[in-house]
């Protein structure tokens, strides 16, 4: 395992995007009545964290290969 495991812009950005998606989805479920459209927007945003991470890693913003 690398010495800076998880301490790179790709990892932090991917995690932040996923967290924002979870927050949006959670807020949507707490509304009365439940806003399913906003919930699914949150799901899409949360899932977008993975491609964001992968693209940023390919751009060289992730851990360097060993």
Protein Blocks (a to p, Z undefined) as FASTA:
>chain_A
ZZkgoiafklmmmmmmmmmmmmmmmmmmmpccddfklmmmmmmmmmmmmmmmmmmmmnop
accdZZ
